[in-house]
Amino acid sequence: MTSVPRGWFRLVLLTCFVCSFVTISWFYRAWGGGIGIRALAGQQVRLKTGSTEADEKRLVWPLNLEERECRDTFPLLFSDIDASVARGQFVFPKSVPDYKGLVQGRILNGKLYILTTSPDTLPEILHQRTAVLSQIYRAITTSPSPLPDTHFAFCINDVPKNNSWAFSRPNKETKYNTWLMPSFASWSWPKANLGVIDDVLSRIDHVERDVKWEKKVDKAVWRGTPWFNPIGHPNLRKDLLKATKQKDWADVEALSTVSNATNSINIEDFCRFRYVVYTEGVTYSGRLPYHQACGSVLITAPVTWLTTSGLLLRPIAAEELVRGFEQPVKKHVAIPKRTVLPLAGALPTVEKWQDANAIYVKPDFSDLEDVVRFLRSWPEVARRIAQNQRDTVVGGGYLSLAAETCYWRALIRGWAAAAKVDGHEWSEQVGKRYETWLLEEVSNMRDGTRGRVEKSTGR
C-alpha cells in the first residue's frame, strides 16, 4: 500500500480544523452570539414557560437601547425631562445630609458613588432609597454609551425638595426645581402581593387574558385607607366612601385594617372590574401604574401630583364626556368641538372621548354615579377608553424595564447638562462605590444601626 505523504496528512488535518472552527463560529453568531454576551450587557432573558403574549412583547425590548432608540421606542417618556432642561442651567448646592429621606451621590467614569444618606431608620425609606440606587446602577451598567459625570440628589419624601429628583411633584407651576424620577416599585415593592413590577404585570396580563371586557364586573372598585388625603382635598377618600355607600354600582370599601385586611383585593384583581377608581394620598399614590396596566376605565379626581406614569394620563372631564351624548352613541361618532379648559391644578383634558384613557370626576365624587351609569349605558365608550389606557401604558411598553432604564439615562444626561456643581463646595469627595455601600447597608440593617454615609475616604 502506498503511504500518504506526511505533508498531505498535515494539510488534511489543518483543513478539517479550519472548517470545524468556521462552522462553530457561524452557529455561535446565528444562535448564541446575540443572546449570551448581550444578556450580560442588559438584555432581558426570555421566559421559557408561563409567559403571556404581553410578557413576550415586553421581553423584546433590551435594556441597552441607545438614546435615539429610546426616544423612538418610547416617544411619550421624556417630555418632563426635556421641559426641565429647557428651563436652563442652575447651581446645584450640597445639602445638609440629615434632611429626611435625602441621598446625595455622584456618577464618575461610569461608576455610581454614594456621598451621603440621611440617618433614617424607617424600613420604607431604607427600602425605597436602596431600590432607587439599584435602578440607577442598572441604568448605568446597561448603558451602551458612557453617561456624563455628575453630582445628584434625590429625596424619599412625600414633599419634594428643591434641586433634587423626586417620585412626584405638584402638577402646577412652581419655583421648585424638582425632576421626576421613576417609582421605586420598578425595582421592587416589598409589600404583600406586590414585589417586582414585572411579576405584577405578568399577573395582570393573565387576568386580562382570562377576563374579557364582557366578563368584567360592571362596578366601580376601590380599596384604601380613608385618612391619607391631599392637602387641597382633605376629605377626598371620605367623600368617595360617602358617594358610594350602599350603591349597587360600586364595590368601594375602606380597608378593615392597615395590614392583613380581610377585605383587601390583590392588585391584579382590580383589573377584573370595568371601572377602577384612583385616589391620591398625601401626594401621589403608588398604585397608579398598576391601575393603568388594566384594561379598565380609570376614574379619578383631577390629579394634583405628577409622576412618571401620571404623565401618560389623557383624561376627559366627566362633564364634557356626558355632554357629548344626548342620543345613543354610534361607533366613531365624534363629540362636537369645544374649547376645554384645564381644571385648576390638573393635567389638561382631551377634547374627544376617542383620545381619552381616563375620566376626571369632581373631587367630592358627587358626579361619580352619573359617570358610572353613563358608561353602563354606552359600553362602547367605556371599552374604548379602557383599551386606550392598556394599549398606551402596556402595549407601548411604558412600564417595561427598558423604558425605566431609558428614562434614568435621559434623566442623568439632562441633569448633567443643567446642574452646575460648585467644585469647592462639593470638594473632591468621591464617596463609596454603590457595590460596597449596598453590602454595608445590608449589614447595618441586620445590626440595627442606621445606614448612613458620614464621610468618604475614597479618592
Buried (B, 14 or more C-beta within 10 A) or exposed (E): EEEEEEEEEEEEEEEEEEEEEEEEEEEEEEEEEEEEEEBEEBBBEEBEEEBBEBBEBBBEBBBBBEBEBBBEBBEEBBEBBEEBBEEEEEEBEBBEBEBBBBBBBBBBEEBBBBBBBBBBBEEBBBBBBBBBBBBBBBBBBBBBEEBEBBBBBBBBBBBBBBBBBBBBBBBEEEEEBBBBBBBBBBBBBBEEEBBBBBEBBBBBBBBBEEBEBEEBBBBBBBBBBBEBBBEBBEEBBBBBBEBBEEBEBBBBBBBEEEEEBEEBBBBBBBBBBBBBBBBBBEBBBBBBBBBBBBBBBBBBBBBBBBBBBBBBBBBBBBBBBBEBBEEEBEEEBEBEEEEBEEBEBBBEBBBBBBEBBBBBBBBBBEBBBEBBEBBBEBBBBBBBBBBBBBEBBBEBBBBBBBBBBBBBBBBBBBBBEBBEBEEEEBEEBBBBBBEEBBEBBEEBBEEEEEBBBEEBEEE
